[in-house]
Amino acid sequence: MNPLKNRLIAPAIAAVLIVLSSSLYSRTWTSADGAKSFEGELQSYDAASGKVSVILPNRKRIIFKQERLSADDIAWLEKNGSRPAGKTTEVKELPDELPDPDGGDGDMSKPVQVYILLGQSNMLGAGKPSTLQGVAAEKYPYLVDDAGEWTVRKDVRNVRVMCSGTGPSKDYTNDWMTIQGNIGPEIGIGHYVGHVTDAPVMILKSCIGNRSLGWDLLPPGSEPYEHGGKTQPGYRGTPNDPKGNGEPVQGEWYAGCQYDGDIAAAKKVLDDLDKYYPGAKEYEVAGFFWWQGDKDMRNAAHYEMYEKNLIQLIKSLRKDFDAPDARFVTASLGQTKKGSQGGDGQILDAMEAVAKSDDPELEDKVAFVYTHPLSKGGSSSGHYGGNPETYMNVGEAMGKAMVELLQQDR
């Protein structure tokens, strides 16, 4: 039914965006003027906005407004579209010890569950695989097989892209989940989330080092504010023009420049889904992981606003990826102890406060991981000395935290 635009976007599960079971909602849809019709299965209907999501027989998804449908279709949606139903994926229990991956493929009849990893150099990762090899069999046995070779998860795709600001992005990793090159928390995250998910999973990392939430990664909707007698720029503002005009600034770094670049790079991957997850035709952005704060802790104007900026980041990411109920996991800097009075401590407190918020948009949807007990020494600015155990421990903890958030939907 053209002109209904075909898009490979599948909304995440939400209270307002109800995901529906497949057997009861297949039907013939008719255009408002009655001239055209098509077959499709209703996946979700948001009565407040009138947004309808339908899966076509070729498994591609289209999203459109209800006014493009006939009066009979709209009446059917109003009657049936808000019925409670199942989820598109199931979440299993985590075992006490994670087993080796079984080598099986993901269930390609289901949308790829995408988890987007963002932050700065700690999320980028500097864990040395040569060091990991010596401890993996004892501490992370699911990483190695009986022959001592790295295991491969063929139900989890590991993708990493990187750009500087709004410059062109480059692919660095596009493969099944295994150890290859320096590691970050994506390994632990991918194995834990992949084990409990009955659908294919993509771990999509889009970040670069030396970036602050209060400036480089400032999210849309952030307004200018006063600090120390100076006006701090809002999103797409600059020191000379703190408000900006809402458009990217040409030829100059601006507030949110890296946010724009990281999100564009991630969307580029999802727009070409089959290239990064062979055989995939649709996806859902199920969650976000955030490990960041080293640069903000050095600037009072940034760390004092961290809680407000983090909340805005969560809301902006959900909007940008059409995932209104996507879960969010954040982790503190490894060297920071609870009670620290410095900028790093204020960032830790901000992360924990957001995770404990009773705001309906955040409550039971955001988790915080305290990483100091998991770190093997060093600091975020020194990339923890490249110790892979720090990155594995933090990744496992973040993965477990995401699983707990997902299980609350069951």
C-alpha positions as CSV (number, residue, x, y, z in Angstrom):
1,M,0.0,0.0,0.0
2,N,2.2,2.8,-1.2
3,P,2.3,5.6,-0.2
4,L,2.7,3.9,3.2
5,K,6.5,4.2,3.6
6,N,8.3,0.9,4.3
7,R,10.7,1.2,7.3
8,L,12.9,-1.3,9.1
9,I,12.0,0.1,12.5
10,A,10.3,-1.9,15.2
11,P,9.3,0.0,18.3
12,A,10.4,-1.4,21.7
13,I,7.8,-2.7,24.2
14,A,6.1,0.1,26.0
15,A,3.1,0.7,28.2
16,V,1.7,3.1,25.7
17,L,2.9,1.2,22.7
18,I,1.4,-2.2,23.2
19,V,3.1,-5.2,21.5
20,L,0.6,-7.8,20.2
21,S,0.7,-11.5,19.7
22,S,1.0,-12.7,16.1
23,S,-1.8,-15.3,15.7
24,L,-4.8,-13.0,16.3
25,Y,-3.9,-9.8,14.5
26,S,-3.3,-10.7,10.9
27,R,-5.8,-9.0,8.6
28,T,-6.5,-7.2,5.3
29,W,-6.1,-3.4,5.7
30,T,-7.8,-0.9,3.4
31,S,-6.7,2.7,2.6
32,A,-8.9,5.6,3.7
33,D,-10.2,6.1,0.2
34,G,-10.9,2.4,-0.2
35,A,-8.8,2.2,-3.4
36,K,-6.0,0.0,-2.0
37,S,-5.5,-2.8,0.4
38,F,-2.7,-5.0,1.8
39,E,-2.2,-8.0,4.1
40,G,-0.3,-7.5,7.3
41,E,-0.1,-8.4,11.0
42,L,-0.6,-5.7,13.6
43,Q,2.4,-5.4,15.9
44,S,1.6,-2.3,17.8
45,Y,-0.9,0.6,18.1
46,D,-0.5,3.8,20.0
47,A,-3.9,5.3,20.5
48,A,-2.6,8.6,21.8
49,S,-0.5,9.4,18.7
50,G,-2.4,7.2,16.2
51,K,0.8,5.4,15.2
52,V,0.3,1.9,13.7
53,S,3.0,-0.7,13.1
54,V,2.3,-3.6,10.8
55,I,4.4,-6.6,9.7
56,L,4.0,-7.5,6.0
57,P,4.1,-11.1,4.7
58,N,7.7,-10.5,3.6
59,R,8.5,-9.7,7.3
60,K,9.2,-6.1,6.7
61,R,7.6,-3.5,8.9
62,I,5.7,-0.4,8.0
63,I,4.7,2.4,10.4
64,F,2.1,5.0,9.6
65,K,-0.7,7.1,11.1
66,Q,-4.2,5.6,11.5
67,E,-5.8,8.3,9.4
68,R,-4.4,6.6,6.3
69,L,-6.7,3.7,7.0
70,S,-10.4,3.1,6.4
71,A,-13.0,3.9,9.1
72,D,-13.6,0.1,9.6
73,D,-9.8,-0.4,10.2
74,I,-9.7,2.5,12.7
75,A,-12.7,1.1,14.5
76,W,-11.0,-2.3,14.7
77,L,-7.9,-0.8,16.1
78,E,-9.8,1.1,18.7
79,K,-11.5,-2.1,19.8
80,N,-8.6,-4.6,19.5
81,G,-5.4,-2.5,19.4
82,S,-5.0,-2.1,23.2
83,R,-5.6,-5.7,24.2
84,P,-2.8,-6.9,26.5
85,A,-0.7,-9.5,24.8
86,G,2.7,-11.2,24.8
87,K,6.1,-9.8,24.0
88,T,8.0,-10.3,20.9
89,T,10.8,-12.0,22.8
90,E,11.1,-14.2,25.9
91,V,13.8,-13.7,28.6
92,K,15.1,-16.8,30.2
93,E,16.6,-17.1,33.7
94,L,20.3,-16.6,34.1
95,P,22.1,-19.7,35.4
96,D,24.6,-19.5,38.3
97,E,27.4,-20.1,35.8
98,L,27.1,-19.1,32.2
99,P,27.7,-22.1,29.8
100,D,29.7,-22.1,26.6
101,P,27.6,-20.8,23.7
102,D,25.9,-23.8,21.9
103,G,26.9,-22.6,18.4
104,G,23.3,-22.2,17.4
105,D,21.9,-19.3,15.3
106,G,19.4,-16.8,16.6
107,D,15.7,-17.3,15.8
108,M,15.5,-15.2,12.6
109,S,11.7,-15.2,12.6
110,K,12.0,-12.6,15.4
111,P,13.3,-9.1,15.3
112,V,17.0,-8.6,16.1
113,Q,17.2,-7.2,19.7
114,V,19.6,-4.3,19.4
115,Y,21.6,-2.9,22.4
116,I,23.4,0.3,21.8
117,L,26.6,1.0,23.8
118,L,27.6,4.7,24.2
119,G,30.1,6.7,26.2
120,Q,33.8,7.5,25.9
121,S,37.1,5.6,26.0
122,N,36.1,3.2,28.9
123,M,33.2,2.0,26.8
124,L,35.5,1.9,23.8
125,G,37.7,-0.6,25.7
126,A,41.4,-1.2,26.2
127,G,41.4,-4.7,27.8
128,K,44.3,-6.8,26.5
129,P,43.2,-10.2,25.0
130,S,46.7,-11.7,25.6
131,T,46.2,-11.2,29.4
132,L,42.6,-12.4,29.3
133,Q,43.7,-15.7,27.7
134,G,45.6,-16.6,30.8
135,V,42.7,-16.2,33.2
136,A,39.7,-16.9,31.0
137,A,39.4,-20.7,31.6
138,E,39.2,-20.1,35.4
139,K,37.3,-16.8,35.6
140,Y,35.2,-16.6,32.4
141,P,35.0,-20.2,31.2
142,Y,32.3,-19.5,28.6
143,L,34.9,-17.6,26.7
144,V,37.1,-20.6,25.8
145,D,36.3,-24.1,24.5
146,D,37.8,-27.4,25.6
147,A,40.7,-26.8,23.2
148,G,41.5,-23.4,24.7
149,E,40.2,-21.5,21.7
150,W,37.9,-18.5,22.0
151,T,34.2,-19.5,21.8
152,V,31.9,-17.8,19.2
153,R,28.3,-16.8,19.8
154,K,26.4,-17.1,16.6
155,D,23.3,-15.6,18.0
156,V,25.0,-12.3,19.0
157,R,26.4,-9.9,16.5
158,N,29.3,-7.7,17.7
159,V,29.4,-4.3,15.8
160,R,31.5,-1.3,16.5
161,V,31.6,2.0,14.6
162,M,33.3,5.2,15.4
163,C,33.4,8.8,14.2
164,S,34.7,12.1,15.4
165,G,31.8,14.5,15.8
166,T,29.7,14.5,12.7
167,G,32.6,13.3,10.5
168,P,32.3,10.1,8.5
169,S,32.0,6.9,10.6
170,K,34.2,3.9,10.2
171,D,33.4,0.2,10.8
172,Y,35.8,-1.4,13.2
173,T,34.0,-4.7,14.1
174,N,31.3,-6.6,12.3
175,D,31.3,-10.2,13.3
176,W,29.9,-12.8,15.7
177,M,30.6,-12.3,19.4
178,T,34.1,-13.5,20.2
179,I,37.4,-12.2,21.4
180,Q,39.3,-10.3,18.7
181,G,41.5,-7.3,19.6
182,N,41.2,-5.1,22.7
183,I,37.9,-5.6,24.6
184,G,35.5,-3.4,26.4
185,P,32.4,-4.3,28.4
186,E,30.6,-5.5,25.2
187,I,31.9,-9.1,25.7
188,G,30.3,-9.6,29.1
189,I,27.2,-7.7,28.0
190,G,26.8,-9.7,24.8
191,H,27.2,-13.1,26.4
192,Y,24.7,-12.5,29.3
193,V,22.1,-10.7,27.2
194,G,22.5,-13.2,24.4
195,H,22.1,-16.3,26.7
196,V,18.7,-15.2,28.0
197,T,17.2,-13.9,24.7
198,D,15.3,-16.2,22.4
199,A,15.9,-13.9,19.5
200,P,19.0,-12.7,17.6
201,V,20.9,-10.0,19.4
202,M,23.2,-7.2,18.1
203,I,25.6,-5.4,20.4
204,L,26.1,-2.0,18.6
205,K,28.9,0.2,20.0
206,S,29.1,3.8,18.7
207,C,31.5,6.0,20.7
208,I,34.9,7.6,20.8
209,G,37.2,8.7,23.6
210,N,37.6,12.0,25.4
211,R,34.0,13.2,25.2
212,S,31.8,14.8,27.9
213,L,28.1,14.5,28.5
214,G,28.0,18.2,29.4
215,W,29.4,19.3,26.0
216,D,30.3,16.8,23.3
217,L,27.5,14.4,24.0
218,L,24.9,16.9,25.2
219,P,21.5,15.5,24.1
220,P,18.7,17.3,22.2
221,G,16.4,19.3,24.4
222,S,19.2,20.6,26.6
223,E,18.9,24.3,27.2
224,P,21.6,26.9,28.0
225,Y,22.3,27.6,31.7
226,E,24.4,29.8,33.9
227,H,27.4,28.5,35.8
228,G,30.2,30.6,37.4
229,G,29.0,33.8,35.7
230,K,29.1,32.2,32.3
231,T,26.4,30.9,30.0
232,Q,26.9,27.2,29.2
233,P,25.7,26.3,25.7
234,G,22.5,24.2,25.2
235,Y,22.2,21.5,22.5
236,R,23.7,22.7,19.2
237,G,24.9,25.9,20.8
238,T,28.4,27.3,20.9
239,P,30.2,29.6,23.4
240,N,29.5,32.5,21.2
241,D,25.9,31.5,20.5
242,P,24.8,29.4,23.5
243,K,21.2,29.0,22.2
244,G,21.9,28.2,18.6
245,N,19.2,27.8,16.1
246,G,18.5,24.1,16.4
247,E,20.7,23.2,13.4
248,P,24.2,21.7,13.4
249,V,26.9,24.3,13.3
250,Q,29.0,24.2,10.2
251,G,32.8,24.3,10.5
252,E,32.8,24.5,14.3
253,W,32.5,22.0,17.2
254,Y,29.2,22.6,19.0
255,A,27.4,21.2,22.1
256,G,26.1,17.8,21.1
257,C,28.3,17.4,18.1
258,Q,29.5,13.9,19.2
259,Y,25.9,13.0,20.2
260,D,24.8,13.8,16.6
261,G,27.7,11.8,15.2
262,D,27.3,8.7,17.4
263,I,23.6,8.5,16.8
264,A,24.0,9.0,13.0
265,A,26.6,6.2,12.9
266,A,24.4,3.8,14.8
267,K,21.4,4.6,12.6
268,K,23.6,4.0,9.5
269,V,24.2,0.4,10.8
270,L,20.5,-0.2,11.4
271,D,19.6,1.2,8.0
272,D,21.7,-1.4,6.4
273,L,20.7,-4.2,8.8
274,D,21.5,-7.2,6.6
275,K,25.1,-6.1,6.2
276,Y,25.7,-6.2,9.9
277,Y,23.4,-9.1,10.9
278,P,23.2,-11.4,7.8
279,G,19.6,-12.4,7.0
280,A,18.0,-10.0,9.4
281,K,15.0,-7.9,8.1
282,E,13.8,-6.2,11.2
283,Y,15.0,-5.0,14.6
284,E,13.9,-3.6,17.9
285,V,16.2,-1.3,20.0
286,A,15.7,-3.0,23.4
287,G,18.2,-1.1,25.5
288,F,21.2,1.2,26.0
289,F,24.4,0.9,27.9
290,W,26.3,4.0,29.1
291,W,29.8,4.0,30.6
292,Q,31.2,7.5,30.8
293,G,32.1,10.4,33.0
294,D,35.9,10.8,33.0
295,K,35.8,14.1,31.1
296,D,32.8,15.6,32.9
297,M,34.4,15.0,36.4
298,R,37.0,17.6,35.6
299,N,34.5,20.4,34.9
300,A,32.1,21.6,37.6
301,A,29.7,23.1,35.0
302,H,29.3,19.6,33.6
303,Y,29.3,17.3,36.7
304,E,26.9,19.5,38.6
305,M,24.4,19.1,35.7
306,Y,25.1,15.4,35.2
307,E,21.9,14.1,36.6
308,K,19.7,16.4,34.6
309,N,21.8,15.7,31.4
310,L,21.6,12.0,32.0
311,I,17.8,12.0,32.2
312,Q,17.6,14.1,29.0
313,L,20.0,11.6,27.3
314,I,17.8,8.7,28.2
315,K,14.7,10.5,26.8
316,S,16.5,11.6,23.7
317,L,17.9,8.2,22.8
318,R,14.5,6.6,23.2
319,K,13.0,9.2,20.9
320,D,15.8,9.0,18.3
321,F,15.5,5.2,18.1
322,D,11.7,5.0,18.3
323,A,12.1,2.9,21.5
324,P,10.0,4.6,24.1
325,D,10.4,1.9,26.7
326,A,14.0,0.8,26.1
327,R,15.9,-0.1,29.2
328,F,19.1,1.8,30.2
329,V,22.1,0.7,32.2
330,T,24.8,3.0,33.4
331,A,28.1,2.3,35.3
332,S,30.3,4.4,37.5
333,L,34.0,5.1,37.0
334,G,36.0,2.2,38.4
335,Q,38.3,4.3,40.6
336,T,35.4,6.1,42.3
337,K,34.3,5.0,45.8
338,K,30.8,5.8,47.1
339,G,31.0,8.9,49.2
340,S,33.7,10.7,47.1
341,Q,33.3,14.4,47.3
342,G,34.9,15.2,44.0
343,G,33.4,15.5,40.6
344,D,33.6,11.8,40.0
345,G,31.6,11.2,43.2
346,Q,28.9,13.7,42.1
347,I,28.7,11.8,38.8
348,L,28.3,8.5,40.6
349,D,25.6,10.0,42.8
350,A,23.8,11.3,39.8
351,M,23.8,7.9,38.1
352,E,22.5,6.2,41.2
353,A,19.8,8.9,41.7
354,V,18.5,8.4,38.1
355,A,18.3,4.6,38.6
356,K,16.3,5.1,41.9
357,S,14.0,7.7,40.4
358,D,10.2,7.2,40.8
359,D,9.6,9.1,37.5
360,P,7.3,6.7,35.5
361,E,9.7,7.1,32.5
362,L,12.6,5.9,34.6
363,E,11.3,3.8,37.4
364,D,12.2,0.1,37.0
365,K,13.7,0.9,33.6
366,V,17.1,2.3,34.5
367,A,19.8,0.4,36.4
368,F,23.1,1.5,37.9
369,V,26.3,-0.6,38.3
370,Y,28.8,0.4,41.0
371,T,32.1,-0.7,39.5
372,H,34.7,0.1,42.1
373,P,34.5,-3.4,43.6
374,L,34.8,-4.8,40.1
375,S,37.8,-2.9,39.0
376,K,41.3,-4.5,39.2
377,G,43.0,-1.2,39.8
378,G,44.0,1.9,37.8
379,S,41.7,4.6,36.7
380,S,39.3,5.6,33.9
381,S,41.8,8.1,32.5
382,G,44.5,5.4,32.4
383,H,42.0,2.8,31.0
384,Y,42.5,0.6,34.1
385,G,46.0,-0.3,32.8
386,G,44.4,-2.4,30.1
387,N,43.4,-5.0,32.6
388,P,40.8,-7.2,30.7
389,E,39.3,-8.4,34.0
390,T,38.0,-4.9,34.8
391,Y,36.3,-4.8,31.4
392,M,34.9,-8.3,31.7
393,N,33.7,-7.7,35.3
394,V,32.0,-4.5,34.4
395,G,30.5,-5.9,31.2
396,E,29.1,-9.0,33.1
397,A,27.6,-6.7,35.8
398,M,26.0,-4.4,33.2
399,G,24.6,-7.4,31.3
400,K,23.1,-8.9,34.4
401,A,21.6,-5.5,35.3
402,M,19.9,-5.3,31.8
403,V,18.6,-8.9,32.2
404,E,17.0,-8.0,35.5
405,L,15.3,-5.0,33.9
406,L,14.0,-7.1,31.0
407,Q,12.7,-9.8,33.4
408,Q,10.5,-7.3,35.1
409,D,8.3,-7.3,32.0
410,R,7.5,-11.0,32.3
